[in-house]
Amino acid sequence: MPAPSARPPGRIVRRAAAVALAAACALAATSCATPTEGAAAGGDPVDGGSLAIGLGTVIDCFDPQVSPAGITAAVLRNVYDSLVAQNPDGSFSPWLASSWEVSDDGLTYTFELRDDVTFHDGTPFDAEAVKANLDRIVDPATASQYAGALIAPYRETEILDDHAVAVHLDSPYSPFLSAVASTNLGFHSPASIAEYGDDLCQGGPAQVGTGPFEFASVQDGEGFRFTRNDAYDWAPDGAAHDGPAHLAEVDYRFLTESSVRLGALTSGEVGFIDQVATTDLATVEATPGIVLESADPTGIPYTYFLNTSHPPFDDERARRAIQEGVDFDAITEAIFQGAYAPATAPLNPATFAAHPDLGDAWDYDPDGAADLLAELGYTERDADGYLEKDGERLSIELIYDPTYQRPERITYDTAVQEALRTLGIELVITPIGDGTYIDVRNTGAYDVVAFAWSGADPDVLRTIYGSDQQLADGGGNGSHATDPELDALLADGILETDPAAREPIYRSAQELIIDRVYGIPAYGAPVLTAHADGVQGLSYGTAVLPGLYDAWTPLD
């Protein structure tokens, strides 16, 4: 059985899945839950004021239709609305679409649109806007790195009238409503697409949505600012309030050092921070007036992907040797001291269809790993203690981008490096900066990459392991897996609409992934954030940041 998600010590606000707040929660990037307890304890919400937020990751692209980054989707949820809102129980509620119907064959979704919605530039949200955005997402020129995969069977949008569209698919696609509920399929103003389409990654006023906040300004490398959309009056049914957001302004600041981020929070320079480091948990707990929040993530845990397209990992035995030769559970415990849980499957436990009992599928077995390496011909050791064959050291390279990699992940990689050294394998950890990492990664010029990936639907497995989802093509297939049997399972998963029937399909896919070692899940990191106790009304879920539509702070 999977280990329960470990929760750090401190003041944790545990959020239940409250259907009554479901639509309001859709203002977060994925599924969500109740606002913080402060909202109930602090009296009635007030309008006005500002909130400063310290972010641990610099955003390299502000266009959620292009960027695959979870932080982009979470932040831009405040600027872009979606056709429907996904509820904590997996059902859907109206948002920009007032209603919808699905054809019996699952190939056509007909949406009736609200007729009272306007973009920040004053232009109407209508059928033309829906078509323009969906067509843009699948256009190869857009170079979407995630949104396009979310609606892979999309064929066309048919305009029925000014406020009605029929979206046609090439094949049934069970995650479709979940996809159109995501920020990644939120809507740009067609006018902004026409004028700034190639530059929307840059952020700023050129990015025009329909959401409760407008993108006011951006300072390259420093941060950016949102201001309230005073015309906003189309929150999903069940939101905690109607009309515009309470906050007048949100100021985001890039504070990539965890100690700097925490210092800014405790000093009052910012009111909220993300990515609370496990080393800072005790300080957060001991600081009066600070609230620690934890949410269980969906999607893919931090996973090591071994490149199957060239030696040594084109041989399953080499992959299995890494799987068995590193005690990932012990490393997770040593580094995170129980704050993070060892990964037990290719999907995080909070994800629908996460496998419940793969925890023992890759037990630590250094003797078995040594036997596998000997089968491959690595029987001698060089002067530094590393295994060699025909005089060549068994050396592999892990690459990462230092601009965006979290320090805790680098620490973890270093611990894996030491474990492999004991096994006799040299792991070279190579930072690749200056904007060249993606180019190197996409050429497959590496042995190992490691990352986590957000996603509320188990179809995220297709993005990460599907043969047609190679990195160079905009997918996330870090292992370069090309497995027809796995592809068939993942295809069955998107064709099947019954959740009870989908679940065993994705569990079988996860068993195959582990059995053939296309990925080695390492640990699942809860979403840890902290805020001043005066910040209230935050709507939490599995996203990396909370929704801000209902957030407010007492005015001085």
RODO-2510 file (C-alpha; in nm, 4 decimals, decimal comma):
residues 556
     n   res          X          Y          Z
     1     m     0,0000     0,0000     0,0000
     2     p     0,1279     0,3533    -0,0597
     3     a     0,2658     0,5331     0,2398
     4     p     0,0393     0,8085     0,3678
     5     s     0,1461     1,1550     0,2678
     6     a     0,3756     1,2755     0,5425
     7     r     0,2874     1,6103     0,6935
     8     p     0,5472     1,8350     0,8501
     9     p     0,5192     1,9517     1,2069
    10     g     0,3603     2,2858     1,2635
    11     r     0,0308     2,4553     1,2193
    12     i    -0,1224     2,2677     0,9303
    13     v    -0,4618     2,3628     0,7993
    14     r    -0,6027     2,0403     0,6576
    15     r    -0,8396     2,1102     0,3730
    16     a    -1,1409     1,8886     0,3081
    17     a    -1,3015     1,8464    -0,0306
    18     a    -1,6132     2,0547     0,0091
    19     v    -1,8462     2,0310    -0,2850
    20     a    -2,0252     2,3462    -0,1764
    21     l    -1,7061     2,5369    -0,2528
    22     a    -1,6222     2,3394    -0,5630
    23     a    -1,6699     2,6080    -0,8219
    24     a    -1,4841     2,8653    -0,6200
    25     c    -1,2014     2,6180    -0,5958
    26     a    -1,1801     2,6086    -0,9712
    27     l    -1,0092     2,9449    -0,9434
    28     a    -0,7069     2,7458    -0,8306
    29     a    -0,5075     2,5710    -1,1027
    30     t    -0,6448     2,2228    -1,0345
    31     s    -0,8835     2,0641    -0,7872
    32     c    -0,9104     2,2424    -0,4591
    33     a    -1,0606     2,2760    -0,1166
    34     t    -1,1847     2,5094     0,1487
    35     p    -1,0359     2,8527     0,2205
    36     t    -0,7995     2,8868     0,5146
    37     e    -0,9391     2,8816     0,8633
    38     g    -0,8471     3,2491     0,8950
    39     a    -1,1377     3,3427     0,6747
    40     a    -1,3760     3,2130     0,9335
    41     a    -1,1804     3,3461     1,2285
    42     g    -1,1050     3,6934     1,1013
    43     g    -1,4472     3,8411     1,0414
    44     d    -1,6050     3,9599     0,7206
    45     p    -1,3857     4,0004     0,4104
    46     v    -1,2868     4,3539     0,3201
    47     d    -1,2201     4,5003    -0,0229
    48     g    -0,8957     4,6734    -0,1090
    49     g    -0,5395     4,6309     0,0023
    50     s    -0,2553     4,4419    -0,1571
    51     l    -0,0730     4,1155    -0,1091
    52     a     0,2984     4,0615    -0,1754
    53     i     0,3965     3,7051    -0,2669
    54     g     0,7481     3,5615    -0,2667
    55     l     0,8018     3,2973    -0,5358
    56     g     1,0826     3,0445    -0,5231
    57     t     1,0931     2,9907    -0,8995
    58     v     1,1456     3,2428    -1,1763
    59     i     0,8756     3,2117    -1,4432
    60     d     1,0348     3,1812    -1,7854
    61     c     0,7074     3,1882    -1,9823
    62     f     0,3808     3,3508    -1,8725
    63     d     0,1687     3,1940    -2,1453
    64     p    -0,0088     2,8882    -1,9986
    65     q    -0,0996     2,7722    -2,3482
    66     v     0,2736     2,7325    -2,4144
    67     s     0,4430     2,6660    -2,0796
    68     p     0,4151     2,3250    -1,9087
    69     a     0,5222     2,4683    -1,5711
    70     g     0,2840     2,4183    -1,2815
    71     i     0,3730     2,7564    -1,1366
    72     t     0,2728     2,9295    -1,4607
    73     a    -0,0688     2,7634    -1,4518
    74     a    -0,1160     2,8378    -1,0818
    75     v    -0,0234     3,2057    -1,1074
    76     l    -0,2091     3,2732    -1,4314
    77     r    -0,5255     3,1090    -1,2982
    78     n    -0,5938     3,4547    -1,1557
    79     v    -0,5851     3,6089    -1,5059
    80     y    -0,7472     3,3405    -1,7225
    81     d    -1,0847     3,1681    -1,6779
    82     s    -1,1944     2,8340    -1,8245
    83     l    -1,5032     2,6928    -1,9927
    84     v    -1,5883     2,4749    -1,6917
    85     a    -1,4788     2,4368    -1,3305
    86     q    -1,3659     2,1008    -1,1968
    87     n    -1,5012     2,0102    -0,8530
    88     p    -1,3150     1,8205    -0,5804
    89     d    -1,5326     1,5139    -0,6423
    90     g    -1,4321     1,5080    -1,0095
    91     s    -1,7576     1,6536    -1,1415
    92     f    -1,7808     1,9782    -1,3399
    93     s    -1,9684     2,3055    -1,2981
    94     p    -2,0446     2,5890    -1,5413
    95     w    -1,8022     2,8778    -1,5715
    96     l    -1,7561     3,0623    -1,8995
    97     a    -1,9805     2,7961    -2,0506
    98     s    -2,3284     2,8050    -1,9002
    99     s    -2,4039     2,4486    -2,0130
   100     w    -2,2744     2,1705    -2,2368
   101     e    -2,3730     1,8452    -2,3998
   102     v    -2,1661     1,5486    -2,5139
   103     s    -2,2622     1,3471    -2,8199
   104     d    -2,3370     0,9788    -2,7773
   105     d    -2,0178     0,8851    -2,9608
   106     g    -1,8058     1,1150    -2,7408
   107     l    -1,6718     1,3046    -3,0408
   108     t    -1,8546     1,6375    -3,0032
   109     y    -1,8852     1,8708    -2,7031
   110     t    -2,1397     2,1478    -2,7544
   111     f    -2,0984     2,4478    -2,5233
   112     e    -2,3467     2,7275    -2,4619
   113     l    -2,1415     3,0315    -2,3577
   114     r    -2,2262     3,3095    -2,1183
   115     d    -2,3142     3,6315    -2,2990
   116     d    -2,2023     3,8752    -2,0263
   117     v    -1,8261     3,8082    -2,0163
   118     t    -1,5648     4,0532    -2,1422
   119     f    -1,1890     4,0386    -2,1696
   120     h    -0,9735     4,2897    -1,9846
   121     d    -0,9430     4,4904    -2,3053
   122     g    -1,3224     4,5275    -2,3234
   123     t    -1,3750     4,2873    -2,6125
   124     p    -1,6468     4,0228    -2,5693
   125     f    -1,5833     3,6605    -2,4842
   126     d    -1,7709     3,4689    -2,7518
   127     a    -1,7608     3,1721    -2,9868
   128     e    -1,4912     3,3335    -3,2013
   129     a    -1,2697     3,3633    -2,8946
   130     v    -1,3114     2,9952    -2,8101
   131     k    -1,2223     2,8905    -3,1639
   132     a    -0,9252     3,1268    -3,1852
   133     n    -0,7759     2,9945    -2,8632
   134     l    -0,8287     2,6225    -2,9204
   135     d    -0,6969     2,6520    -3,2759
   136     r    -0,3934     2,8399    -3,1474
   137     i    -0,3170     2,5747    -2,8847
   138     v    -0,2936     2,2924    -3,1384
   139     d    -0,1176     2,5002    -3,4051
   140     p     0,2417     2,3669    -3,4330
   141     a     0,3621     2,7270    -3,4615
   142     t     0,2493     2,7882    -3,1027
   143     a     0,4952     2,5236    -2,9813
   144     s     0,2714     2,4309    -2,6900
   145     q     0,4652     2,2194    -2,4424
   146     y     0,1613     2,0859    -2,2554
   147     a    -0,1753     2,2387    -2,3474
   148     g    -0,1698     2,0806    -2,6917
   149     a    -0,1209     1,7359    -2,5408
   150     l    -0,4167     1,7963    -2,3101
   151     i    -0,6500     1,8040    -2,6116
   152     a    -0,4582     1,5751    -2,8437
   153     p    -0,7671     1,4454    -3,0346
   154     y    -0,8922     1,8006    -3,1092
   155     r    -1,0057     1,8422    -3,4689
   156     e    -1,1902     2,1714    -3,4926
   157     t    -1,4264     2,4172    -3,3288
   158     e    -1,7498     2,4815    -3,5130
   159     i    -1,9176     2,8160    -3,4416
   160     l    -2,2924     2,7588    -3,4048
   161     d    -2,3791     3,1183    -3,3160
   162     d    -2,2211     3,4057    -3,1260
   163     h    -2,2411     3,2176    -2,7970
   164     a    -2,2407     2,8513    -2,8890
   165     v    -1,9671     2,6215    -3,0201
   166     a    -1,9329     2,2550    -3,1066
   167     v    -1,5856     2,1197    -3,0373
   168     h    -1,5165     1,8157    -3,2540
   169     l    -1,2630     1,5458    -3,1642
   170     d    -1,1087     1,2765    -3,3814
   171     s    -1,1614     1,0124    -3,1140
   172     p    -1,3371     0,9857    -2,7766
   173     y    -1,1269     1,1489    -2,5071
   174     s    -1,2339     1,1004    -2,1460
   175     p    -1,0091     1,3747    -1,9963
   176     f    -1,1517     1,6449    -2,2248
   177     l    -1,3609     1,8320    -1,9652
   178     s    -1,0728     1,8122    -1,7177
   179     a    -0,8485     1,9618    -1,9860
   180     v    -1,0780     2,2542    -2,0644
   181     a    -1,1103     2,3175    -1,6888
   182     s    -0,7353     2,3795    -1,6628
   183     t    -0,5527     2,7112    -1,6803
   184     n    -0,3563     2,5783    -1,9763
   185     l    -0,6751     2,5947    -2,1825
   186     g    -0,7761     2,9347    -2,0479
   187     f    -0,8575     3,2134    -2,2927
   188     h    -0,6505     3,4988    -2,4301
   189     s    -0,8290     3,7899    -2,5908
   190     p    -0,8211     3,7251    -2,9673
   191     a    -0,7001     4,0837    -3,0069
   192     s    -0,3969     4,0131    -2,7870
   193     i    -0,3266     3,6918    -2,9800
   194     a    -0,3372     3,8830    -3,3082
   195     e    -0,1077     4,1598    -3,1871
   196     y     0,1214     3,9861    -2,9394
   197     g     0,0812     3,6118    -3,0039
   198     d     0,4527     3,5472    -3,0467
   199     d     0,5396     3,7470    -2,7358
   200     l     0,2838     3,6295    -2,4801
   201     c     0,5482     3,4374    -2,2879
   202     q     0,6939     3,7740    -2,1857
   203     g     0,4028     3,8692    -1,9612
   204     g     0,2681     4,2157    -1,8916
   205     p    -0,0389     4,4045    -2,0128
   206     a    -0,0227     4,2297    -2,3512
   207     q    -0,1625     3,9219    -2,1784
   208     v    -0,5363     3,9761    -2,1693
   209     g    -0,7773     3,7283    -2,0132
   210     t    -1,1212     3,7383    -1,8507
   211     g    -1,0090     3,6553    -1,4954
   212     p    -1,0505     3,8421    -1,1675
   213     f    -0,7041     4,0032    -1,2013
   214     e    -0,5329     4,1881    -1,4853
   215     f    -0,1632     4,1525    -1,5668
   216     a    -0,0461     4,5075    -1,4941
   217     s     0,3332     4,4934    -1,5318
   218     v     0,6422     4,2753    -1,5293
   219     q     1,0032     4,3433    -1,4323
   220     d     1,2361     4,0975    -1,5973
   221     g     1,3910     3,8709    -1,3364
   222     e     1,2439     4,0721    -1,0484
   223     g     0,8714     3,9998    -1,0428
   224     f     0,5365     4,1169    -1,1752
   225     r     0,2119     4,2773    -1,0619
   226     f    -0,1594     4,2056    -1,1005
   227     t    -0,4422     4,4512    -1,0386
   228     r    -0,8091     4,3802    -0,9758
   229     n    -1,0476     4,3467    -1,2687
   230     d    -1,3291     4,5686    -1,1402
   231     a    -1,5666     4,4414    -1,4108
   232     y    -1,5423     4,0782    -1,2993
   233     d    -1,8857     3,9298    -1,2297
   234     w    -1,8790     3,5719    -1,3604
   235     a    -1,7206     3,3581    -1,0916
   236     p    -1,8361     2,9941    -1,0987
   237     d    -2,1469     2,8988    -0,9054
   238     g    -2,0649     2,8332    -0,5416
   239     a    -1,7851     3,0884    -0,5118
   240     a    -1,7505     3,2438    -0,1678
   241     h    -1,8562     3,5813    -0,3052
   242     d    -1,9810     3,7500    -0,6215
   243     g    -1,8308     4,0334    -0,8206
   244     p    -1,4689     4,1511    -0,8291
   245     a    -1,1895     4,0057    -0,6169
   246     h    -1,1320     4,1555    -0,2736
   247     l    -0,7622     4,2376    -0,3194
   248     a    -0,6879     4,5494    -0,5216
   249     e    -0,3343     4,4418    -0,6127
   250     v    -0,1028     4,1404    -0,5988
   251     d     0,2719     4,1935    -0,6157
   252     y     0,4777     3,8831    -0,7028
   253     r     0,8496     3,8847    -0,6286
   254     f     1,1075     3,6293    -0,7368
   255     l     1,2929     3,5238    -0,4212
   256     t     1,4730     3,2075    -0,5238
   257     e     1,6739     3,1563    -0,2031
   258     s     1,4609     2,9823     0,0606
   259     s     1,6233     3,1731     0,3468
   260     v     1,5576     3,5054     0,1721
   261     r     1,1980     3,4042     0,1055
   262     l     1,1379     3,3093     0,4682
   263     g     1,3104     3,6240     0,5907
   264     a     1,0839     3,8362     0,3726
   265     l     0,7788     3,6649     0,5235
   266     t     0,8858     3,6919     0,8860
   267     s     0,9849     4,0573     0,8398
   268     g     0,6510     4,1449     0,6815
   269     e     0,8023     4,2339     0,3444
   270     v     0,5738     3,9745     0,1845
   271     g     0,2568     3,8139     0,3149
   272     f     0,2875     3,4773     0,1427
   273     i     0,5655     3,2453     0,0213
   274     d     0,5707     2,9193    -0,1701
   275     q     0,8172     2,6287    -0,1563
   276     v     0,8802     2,6308     0,2160
   277     a     1,2032     2,4336     0,2564
   278     t     1,2018     2,1371     0,4918
   279     t     1,4992     2,2971     0,6685
   280     d     1,2778     2,5982     0,7463
   281     l     0,9840     2,4092     0,8955
   282     a     1,1022     2,4459     1,2543
   283     t     1,1495     2,8210     1,2086
   284     v     0,8043     2,8582     1,0571
   285     e     0,6538     2,6608     1,3452
   286     a     0,8268     2,8779     1,6034
   287     t     0,7342     3,2110     1,4452
   288     p     0,4168     3,3717     1,5818
   289     g     0,1735     3,5032     1,3239
   290     i     0,2825     3,2617     1,0487
   291     v     0,0589     2,9834     0,9171
   292     l     0,2015     2,6791     0,7395
   293     e    -0,0153     2,5135     0,4735
   294     s     0,0222     2,1691     0,3168
   295     a    -0,1572     2,0109     0,0218
   296     d    -0,1098     1,6732    -0,1408
   297     p     0,0000     1,7028    -0,5046
   298     t    -0,1393     1,5203    -0,8035
   299     g     0,0587     1,4179    -1,1079
   300     i     0,4059     1,2655    -1,1241
   301     p     0,6357     1,2545    -0,8181
   302     y     1,0002     1,3529    -0,8472
   303     t     1,1199     1,0781    -1,0812
   304     y     1,4468     0,9715    -1,2423
   305     f     1,4123     0,9016    -1,6147
   306     l     1,6850     0,6809    -1,7654
   307     n     1,7380     0,7437    -2,1365
   308     t     1,6463     0,4188    -2,3115
   309     s     1,7580     0,5435    -2,6539
   310     h     2,1283     0,4698    -2,6056
   311     p     2,3676     0,2658    -2,3850
   312     p     2,3755     0,1772    -2,1077
   313     f     2,0038     0,2260    -2,0438
   314     d     1,8850     0,0763    -2,3709
   315     d     1,9370    -0,2489    -2,1792
   316     e     1,6668    -0,3055    -1,9171
   317     r     1,9210    -0,4712    -1,6872
   318     a     2,1143    -0,1459    -1,6555
   319     r     1,7949     0,0395    -1,5664
   320     r     1,6989    -0,2251    -1,3158
   321     a     2,0424    -0,2065    -1,1544
   322     i     1,9808     0,1614    -1,0753
   323     q     1,6294     0,0821    -0,9532
   324     e     1,7537    -0,1885    -0,7142
   325     g     2,0910    -0,0392    -0,6272
   326     v     1,9754     0,2882    -0,4696
   327     d     1,7807     0,2967    -0,1421
   328     f     1,5447     0,5793    -0,2375
   329     d     1,3328     0,5340     0,0756
   330     a     1,6360     0,5803     0,3012
   331     i     1,7532     0,8867     0,1073
   332     t     1,4074     1,0427     0,1299
   333     e     1,3940     0,9877     0,5049
   334     a     1,7496     1,1122     0,5633
   335     i     1,7019     1,4344     0,3669
   336     f     1,3431     1,5239     0,4520
   337     q     1,3081     1,3694     0,7989
   338     g     0,9546     1,2487     0,7361
   339     a     0,8305     1,5729     0,5833
   340     y     0,8182     1,4137     0,2370
   341     a     0,7003     1,0606     0,1620
   342     p     0,8857     0,8061    -0,0515
   343     a     0,7164     0,7625    -0,3882
   344     t     0,5266     0,4364    -0,4189
   345     a     0,4008     0,4527    -0,7791
   346     p     0,4436     0,6543    -1,1007
   347     l     0,1492     0,8727    -0,9912
   348     n     0,1226     1,0700    -0,6687
   349     p    -0,1320     0,9128    -0,4292
   350     a    -0,3760     1,2060    -0,4599
   351     t    -0,4119     1,1425    -0,8352
   352     f    -0,7099     0,9422    -0,9520
   353     a    -0,6084     0,5825    -1,0366
   354     a    -0,2747     0,6036    -0,8533
   355     h    -0,1609     0,2472    -0,7936
   356     p    -0,2182     0,1449    -0,4304
   357     d     0,0378    -0,1327    -0,3881
   358     l     0,3555    -0,0841    -0,5894
   359     g     0,5566     0,0192    -0,2846
   360     d     0,7482    -0,3103    -0,2762
   361     a     0,7933    -0,3380    -0,6526
   362     w     1,1438    -0,1954    -0,6471
   363     d     1,2918    -0,3024    -0,3137
   364     y     1,6494    -0,2031    -0,2358
   365     d     1,8686    -0,4965    -0,3415
   366     p     2,2337    -0,3945    -0,3916
   367     d     2,3463    -0,7545    -0,4373
   368     g     2,0891    -0,8062    -0,7111
   369     a     2,2001    -0,4798    -0,8719
   370     a     2,5641    -0,5942    -0,8643
   371     d     2,4666    -0,9227    -1,0304
   372     l     2,2868    -0,7353    -1,3098
   373     l     2,5897    -0,5158    -1,3697
   374     a     2,8130    -0,8223    -1,3796
   375     e     2,5828    -0,9731    -1,6446
   376     l     2,6456    -0,6593    -1,8472
   377     g     3,0205    -0,7166    -1,8217
   378     y     3,1049    -0,4731    -1,5437
   379     t     3,3185    -0,6976    -1,3259
   380     e     3,6318    -0,4913    -1,2645
   381     r     3,6878    -0,1676    -1,0745
   382     d     3,9290     0,1111    -1,1612
   383     a     4,1635     0,2924    -0,9249
   384     d     3,8800     0,5171    -0,8045
   385     g     3,6532     0,2219    -0,7253
   386     y     3,4205     0,2591    -1,0228
   387     l     3,3102    -0,0360    -1,2323
   388     e     3,4566    -0,0700    -1,5784
   389     k     3,4222    -0,2889    -1,8852
   390     d     3,6925    -0,3183    -2,1506
   391     g     3,8802    -0,0436    -1,9688
   392     e     3,5875     0,2019    -1,9851
   393     r     3,4344     0,3379    -1,6669
   394     l     3,0612     0,2986    -1,6062
   395     s     2,9832     0,6695    -1,6037
   396     i     2,6428     0,8314    -1,6571
   397     e     2,5361     1,1959    -1,6703
   398     l     2,2372     1,3699    -1,5159
   399     i     2,1598     1,7151    -1,6546
   400     y     1,9511     1,9935    -1,5020
   401     d     1,8805     2,3636    -1,5416
   402     p     2,0165     2,5512    -1,2361
   403     t     1,7873     2,8483    -1,2996
   404     y     1,4744     2,6506    -1,2194
   405     q     1,5875     2,3496    -1,0183
   406     r     1,4892     2,3539    -0,6511
   407     p     1,7816     2,3266    -0,4078
   408     e     1,6248     2,0265    -0,2337
   409     r     1,6266     1,8354    -0,5604
   410     i     1,9948     1,9082    -0,6125
   411     t     2,0581     1,7801    -0,2597
   412     y     1,8640     1,4647    -0,3420
   413     d     2,0517     1,4136    -0,6685
   414     t     2,3788     1,4433    -0,4808
   415     a     2,2684     1,1739    -0,2361
   416     v     2,1794     0,9469    -0,5288
   417     q     2,5228     1,0225    -0,6755
   418     e     2,6865     0,8976    -0,3550
   419     a     2,4701     0,5846    -0,3477
   420     l     2,5691     0,5044    -0,7051
   421     r     2,9357     0,5629    -0,6245
   422     t     2,9077     0,2922    -0,3575
   423     l     2,7532     0,0648    -0,6194
   424     g     3,0445     0,1419    -0,8526
   425     i     2,8674     0,3767    -1,0921
   426     e     2,9892     0,7305    -1,1548
   427     l     2,7042     0,9808    -1,1777
   428     v     2,8160     1,3135    -1,3223
   429     i     2,5693     1,5910    -1,2359
   430     t     2,5865     1,8648    -1,4974
   431     p     2,4125     2,2030    -1,4658
   432     i     2,3259     2,3509    -1,8042
   433     g     2,2312     2,7164    -1,7914
   434     d     2,2282     3,0125    -2,0274
   435     g     1,9003     2,9011    -2,1811
   436     t     2,0566     2,5986    -2,3532
   437     y     1,9200     2,3226    -2,1280
   438     i     1,6047     2,2641    -2,3338
   439     d     1,8047     2,2333    -2,6561
   440     v     2,0443     1,9802    -2,5011
   441     r     1,7611     1,7872    -2,3368
   442     n     1,5547     1,7718    -2,6553
   443     t     1,8426     1,6207    -2,8525
   444     g     1,8582     1,3333    -2,6041
   445     a     2,2215     1,4112    -2,5182
   446     y     2,1945     1,2844    -2,1607
   447     d     2,1693     0,9622    -1,9646
   448     v     1,9379     1,0793    -1,6853
   449     v     1,6936     1,3626    -1,6243
   450     a     1,4751     1,4051    -1,3185
   451     f     1,1612     1,6079    -1,2644
   452     a     0,8079     1,6117    -1,1275
   453     w     0,5007     1,6973    -1,3353
   454     s     0,1601     1,8312    -1,2366
   455     g    -0,1620     1,6790    -1,3623
   456     a    -0,5008     1,6030    -1,2118
   457     d    -0,5894     1,3231    -1,4548
   458     p    -0,3971     0,9947    -1,4906
   459     d    -0,3640     1,0746    -1,8601
   460     v    -0,0537     1,2630    -1,7453
   461     l     0,1132     0,9209    -1,7785
   462     r     0,0693     0,9497    -2,1545
   463     t     0,2455     1,2875    -2,1519
   464     i     0,5393     1,1395    -1,9620
   465     y     0,5668     0,7916    -2,1132
   466     g     0,3801     0,7937    -2,4467
   467     s     0,5867     0,7100    -2,7548
   468     d     0,4450     1,0157    -2,9323
   469     q     0,5293     1,2464    -2,6429
   470     q     0,9040     1,2826    -2,6959
   471     l     1,0703     1,5901    -2,5497
   472     a     1,1651     1,7261    -2,8900
   473     d     0,7982     1,7124    -2,9899
   474     g     0,6738     1,9039    -2,6858
   475     g     0,5967     1,6041    -2,4651
   476     g     0,7547     1,4960    -2,1372
   477     n     0,8953     1,1519    -2,2260
   478     g     1,2264     1,1857    -2,0462
   479     s     1,3087     0,8156    -2,0752
   480     h     1,2491     0,8115    -2,4539
   481     a     1,0261     0,5101    -2,3957
   482     t     0,8748     0,3580    -2,7096
   483     d     0,6549     0,0731    -2,5919
   484     p     0,3530    -0,0339    -2,8007
   485     e     0,2011    -0,2260    -2,5103
   486     l     0,2184     0,0778    -2,2838
   487     d     0,0904     0,3035    -2,5622
   488     a    -0,2100     0,0732    -2,6072
   489     l    -0,2959     0,0935    -2,2375
   490     l    -0,2661     0,4714    -2,2349
   491     a    -0,4828     0,4923    -2,5466
   492     d    -0,7459     0,2723    -2,3817
   493     g    -0,7409     0,5053    -2,0823
   494     i    -0,8440     0,8090    -2,2834
   495     l    -1,1091     0,6217    -2,4797
   496     e    -1,2782     0,4852    -2,1681
   497     t    -1,5209     0,7291    -2,0041
   498     d    -1,6310     0,5178    -1,7057
   499     p    -1,4030     0,5993    -1,4084
   500     a    -1,4461     0,2500    -1,2659
   501     a    -1,3204     0,1042    -1,5939
   502     r    -1,0414     0,3595    -1,6370
   503     e    -0,8828     0,2866    -1,3004
   504     p    -0,7562    -0,0686    -1,3725
   505     i    -0,6230     0,0450    -1,7096
   506     y    -0,3996     0,3070    -1,5512
   507     r    -0,2952     0,0738    -1,2731
   508     s    -0,1805    -0,1768    -1,5323
   509     a     0,0125     0,1008    -1,7071
   510     q     0,1885     0,1918    -1,3829
   511     e     0,2831    -0,1719    -1,3230
   512     l     0,4388    -0,1882    -1,6682
   513     i     0,6286     0,1395    -1,6158
   514     i     0,7852     0,0057    -1,2982
   515     d     0,8445    -0,3439    -1,4349
   516     r     1,0315    -0,2114    -1,7397
   517     v     1,1931     0,0734    -1,5446
   518     y     1,0917     0,3608    -1,7671
   519     g     1,0922     0,5822    -1,4603
   520     i     1,2117     0,5467    -1,1005
   521     p     0,9808     0,7449    -0,8697
   522     a     1,1798     0,8906    -0,5804
   523     y     0,9650     1,1042    -0,3508
   524     g     0,6403     1,2943    -0,3373
   525     a     0,6696     1,6508    -0,2135
   526     p     0,3635     1,8056    -0,0512
   527     v     0,2892     2,1597    -0,1569
   528     l     0,4227     2,3598     0,1392
   529     t     0,3413     2,7290     0,1594
   530     a     0,3258     2,9810     0,4422
   531     h     0,1521     3,3115     0,4983
   532     a     0,0937     3,5791     0,7560
   533     d    -0,2134     3,4962     0,9635
   534     g    -0,3767     3,8187     0,8477
   535     v    -0,3952     3,6823     0,4937
   536     q    -0,7312     3,5111     0,4669
   537     g    -0,9617     3,3469     0,2153
   538     l    -0,6929     3,1566     0,0256
   539     s    -0,8403     2,8601    -0,1654
   540     y    -0,6090     2,5625    -0,1542
   541     g    -0,5887     2,2436    -0,3499
   542     t    -0,3192     2,0432    -0,5226
   543     a    -0,1855     2,3411    -0,7172
   544     v     0,1514     2,4883    -0,6270
   545     l    -0,0167     2,8166    -0,5254
   546     p    -0,3621     2,9010    -0,3903
   547     g    -0,6352     3,0839    -0,5758
   548     l    -0,6663     3,4523    -0,4855
   549     y    -1,0212     3,5374    -0,5944
   550     d    -1,1582     3,5151    -0,2385
   551     a    -0,8356     3,6244    -0,0648
   552     w    -0,8248     3,9387     0,1463
   553     t    -0,6186     4,1132     0,4100
   554     p    -0,7257     4,3527     0,6876
   555     l    -0,6718     4,7121     0,5900
   556     d    -0,4442     4,9310     0,8020
***
